[in-house]
Amino acid sequence: MAIHIDFACNNPDCGHPVGKFHRLNVEVGADFMEFEGPIYQSDGVTLMVDSSGRFAKIGRLTVDILGYHAWAGNWCWDRISVAWPEALKIINYLGSLEKQGWHMSCGPTELFDAFNARHAITPAEWKANNEQRHATR
């Protein structure tokens, strides 16, 4: 299953890319996580998507991507689609940027608590949390 990650990386006045993002949304099926970083986009994390659409560079992290879509939802947001291990790398990378003020503002309780406590989310935690929530539905 592809995980969609939306980046607030475009100028809100015209939709042109600014090369940095300060908000990020992660969509996993019906589940949703929202992350907020610096107040000003100019203080955000750099984002570059390779012209071949095969990888993205997020700050100092490079991840393989399954797809890219500009202006996802509206012109402020761009979207990449990734496999879950790549999504977890991105989430944990943002968690390591404590000085920039990154925090999860919305998401599953256990992952929310782990991220905001600066505990790297493990694949086992992600899987267990996902299975637990879907078993109770």
Stockholm file with secondary structure:
# STOCKHOLM 1.0

chainA/1-137         MAIHIDFACNNPDCGHPVGKFHRLNVEVGADFMEFEGPIYQSDGVTLMVDSSGRFAKIGRLTVDILGYHAWAGNWCWDRISVAWPEALKIINYLGSLEKQGWHMSCGPTELFDAFNARHAITPAEWKANNEQRHATR
#=GR chainA/1-137 SS CCEEEEEECBCTTTCCBCSEESEEEEEETTEEEEEECCSSGGGSEEEEECTTSSEEEETTEEEECSEEESSSSSTTEEEEEECHHHHHHHHHHHHTCGGGTCEEEESCHHHHHHHHTTCCCCHHHHHHHHHHHHHTC
#=GC SS_cons         CCEEEEEECBCTTTCCBCSEESEEEEEETTEEEEEECCSSGGGSEEEEECTTSSEEEETTEEEECSEEESSSSSTTEEEEEECHHHHHHHHHHHHTCGGGTCEEEESCHHHHHHHHTTCCCCHHHHHHHHHHHHHTC
//
